[in-house]
Structures are given as C-alpha cells and as structure tokens.
Amino acid sequence: MYELLILGTLMSRNMTGYKLRQVVESSLVPRREISNGVMYPLLAKLEDHGYIEFLADETDPRNKKVAQITPAGKARFLALMAEPIAPDAKRESMFRFKFRGMPAVDLAHQKAILNDYETQTQADLKTYEGVLTHLQNVLKEPSTNKPYVQWTIRNLELSIALCHTKLDWINDSRQVLIQQAAGKNG
C-alpha cells in the first residue's frame, strides 16, 4: 500500500527514510504512526526490486543516505497510478496517495483519478442518504430508542457532510486542472 506513496514522493525529490516515514504518516486516513520496523523493511524491499537506490548525502555532516527513485521505480510508480483502487478500508488513503502523485501523470490520468474518486464518493453518499431516510422513519416509531437513533443520524449527517466536502474538492480540483492545461497551452 505504501509503495505508491513512497515512489510518488520520490518523484519530486530525494528524501531520507525518516522524512519518507513522516510523509507516509501524514498521508494516511485516518492519520497514524508508522514504525521504523515497517518503514525500513519496505524501503529495503523497494531497493531490492530496483525501484529506489540510496545515495550518500554529501551536504550532510553525518553523511546520511537519501533514497532516490530509479527509472524502474518511475515505471512502477506510473503503473501503480494507472491501477484501479479497490473499494475497501484502504480506499481513502490510496486516493490520497494518488493525489500526491498527480503532477507526475498526464492530464487524462489525473481526470480519471478524480472521476473514480467522485464515483466512489457518490456511491457512499447515496448509501448514507438511504440509511438516513430509513432512520428518520424509525425515529417516528413509538418503541424506538430515540437517543441512540438520533446519534446514529448525527453520525450519518457527518458522513454526508464529508461526502459533500469531497465532491466540492473534486470540482475545485477539476478547475485547477483546467487552469493548468490552459497555462501550458497559452
């Protein structure tokens, strides 16, 4: 799962393992810490596959090593960016990883990623709204545990608001793509 994010991050610049770990942690949804015991074996695996290489940082007095993406790593990154995202528990993080890598893919791929995110967000929204309607009807029944149902409804309202925020973000991102394309063509 982290391979896409690490390779995408290295498309922009070389980084130490410590810095890459911070990038991964800040990109996960929900945010969580990644241990060195997870991070460094993953970096070693990427190096073994020839996707990254470690170079000594000549500017650092401690001679730290920085990871650099290789041509094979760039090809692997582009392949991962083209793969569909499964509708599972990791979906939101995977989309966030792809969003970070958007500058490295062409406009058609960027639009496709946004379209996929919109489709999945719309499906979530439809489900939440359907459950909300059902619970509003349940709330009218005299035997209902009203506080429980009311808080379940509030939880659904939060999920619905998040979906609307995501859809607004998608539309804003499309406008950014249009402006960037106009800037390249203008």
SULZIDA-V450598 format. One record per pair of residues at least 12 apart in sequence whose C-alpha atoms are under 10 Angstrom apart, sorted by the first residue. I is the first residue (numbers start at 1). J is the second residue. D is the distance in whole Angstrom. If there is no record, write none. Layout:
# SULZIDA-V450598
i: (I/I)
j: (J/J)
d: (D/D)
This chain:
# SULZIDA-V450598
i: (1/1/1/1/1/2/2/2/2/2/2/2/2/2/2/2/3/3/3/3/3/3/3/3/3/3/3/4/4/4/4/4/4/4/4/4/4/4/4/5/5/5/5/5/5/5/5/5/5/5/5/5/5/5/5/6/6/6/6/6/6/6/6/6/6/6/6/6/7/7/7/7/7/7/7/7/7/7/7/7/7/7/7/7/7/8/8/8/8/8/8/8/8/8/8/8/8/8/8/8/8/9/9/9/9/9/9/9/9/10/10/10/10/10/10/10/10/10/10/11/11/11/11/11/11/11/11/11/12/12/12/12/12/12/13/13/13/13/14/14/14/14/14/14/14/14/14/14/15/15/15/15/15/15/15/15/16/16/16/16/16/16/16/16/16/17/17/17/17/17/17/17/17/17/18/18/18/18/19/20/20/20/20/21/21/21/21/21/21/21/22/24/24/24/27/27/27/27/27/27/27/28/28/28/28/28/28/28/29/29/29/29/29/29/29/29/30/30/30/31/43/46/46/47/47/47/47/47/49/49/50/50/50/50/50/51/51/51/51/51/51/51/51/51/51/51/52/52/52/52/52/52/52/52/52/53/53/53/53/53/53/53/54/54/54/54/55/55/74/77/77/77/77/78/78/78/78/80/81/81/81/81/81/81/81/81/81/81/81/81/82/82/82/82/82/82/83/84/84/84/85/85/85/85/85/86/87/91/91/92/92/92/95/95/95/95/96/98/98/98/99/99/102/107/107/107/107/110/110/110/111/111/111/111/114/114/114/114/114/114/115/115/117/117/117/118/118/118/118/118/118/118/119/120/121/121/121/121/121/121/121/122/122/122/122/123/124/124/124/125/125/125/125/125/125/125/125/126/126/127/127/128/128/128/128/128/128/128/128/129/129/129/129/131/131/131/132/132/132/132/132/132/132/132/133/134/135/135/135/135/135/136/136/136/139)
j: (80/90/93/94/97/21/24/25/27/28/39/42/43/93/94/97/24/42/43/45/46/51/73/76/77/80/97/73/76/77/78/79/80/81/94/97/98/100/101/20/23/24/27/28/77/80/81/93/94/96/97/98/99/100/101/20/21/23/24/42/43/46/52/67/69/77/97/101/20/46/51/52/67/68/69/70/73/74/75/76/77/78/80/97/101/69/73/74/76/77/78/80/81/97/98/99/100/101/102/103/104/23/24/68/69/77/97/100/101/52/66/67/68/69/70/73/74/77/101/68/69/70/73/74/77/101/103/104/68/69/100/101/103/104/66/67/68/69/52/53/54/55/57/65/66/67/68/69/54/55/57/65/66/67/68/69/54/55/56/57/64/65/66/67/68/36/39/40/43/54/64/65/66/67/36/39/40/66/66/39/43/66/67/33/34/35/36/38/39/40/34/39/93/97/92/93/94/95/96/97/100/90/92/93/94/95/96/97/89/90/91/92/93/94/95/96/90/92/93/93/67/69/73/67/68/69/70/73/72/73/69/70/71/72/73/67/68/69/70/71/72/73/74/75/76/77/66/67/68/69/70/71/72/73/74/65/66/67/68/69/70/73/66/67/68/69/67/68/104/98/101/104/105/101/104/105/109/98/94/95/97/98/99/101/102/104/105/109/110/113/98/105/109/110/112/113/113/112/113/116/98/113/116/117/120/120/120/117/120/117/120/121/113/114/116/117/117/110/113/114/113/114/114/177/178/180/181/173/174/177/170/173/174/177/167/169/170/171/173/174/170/174/166/167/170/163/166/167/168/169/170/171/167/163/160/162/163/164/166/167/170/163/164/166/167/163/159/160/163/156/159/160/161/162/163/164/167/160/163/156/160/153/155/156/157/158/159/160/163/156/157/159/160/152/153/156/149/152/153/154/155/156/157/160/153/153/149/150/152/153/156/149/150/153/153)
d: (10/8/9/7/9/10/7/10/10/9/9/8/10/9/9/8/10/8/9/10/8/10/10/9/8/9/9/10/8/6/9/9/6/7/8/7/7/10/8/9/8/7/8/10/9/10/10/10/8/9/5/7/9/7/7/7/9/8/7/10/9/9/10/10/9/9/9/10/10/9/8/8/10/9/7/9/7/7/10/8/6/9/10/10/9/9/9/8/10/6/9/10/9/8/8/10/7/5/9/9/8/8/9/10/9/10/9/7/7/9/10/7/6/6/9/9/9/10/10/8/7/9/9/7/9/8/9/7/10/9/10/9/9/9/10/9/7/9/10/10/9/9/10/10/6/5/5/8/9/10/10/8/5/5/7/10/9/10/10/9/8/6/4/6/9/9/8/7/8/10/10/8/7/7/8/9/9/9/9/8/9/10/9/9/7/8/8/9/6/9/8/9/10/9/10/7/9/10/7/7/9/9/8/5/8/10/8/8/10/8/9/6/5/9/10/8/10/9/8/9/8/9/8/9/10/9/9/9/9/9/9/7/9/6/7/10/9/6/5/7/5/4/7/9/7/9/10/6/5/4/5/9/8/6/9/10/8/6/5/6/7/9/5/5/6/9/6/7/9/10/9/9/10/9/8/7/10/9/10/10/9/6/10/8/9/9/8/8/9/8/9/9/7/10/9/8/10/10/9/8/10/9/8/9/10/10/8/9/9/9/10/10/8/9/9/7/10/9/8/10/8/9/10/7/9/9/8/10/9/8/10/9/7/8/10/10/6/9/8/8/8/10/9/9/8/9/8/7/10/10/7/9/10/10/10/9/6/9/7/7/10/7/9/10/8/10/9/8/7/10/8/6/9/9/6/8/10/9/10/10/9/10/10/6/8/10/7/6/9/8/9/9/7/10/9/8/10/9/6/9/10/7/8/9/9/10/7/8/8/7/10/8/9/8/10)
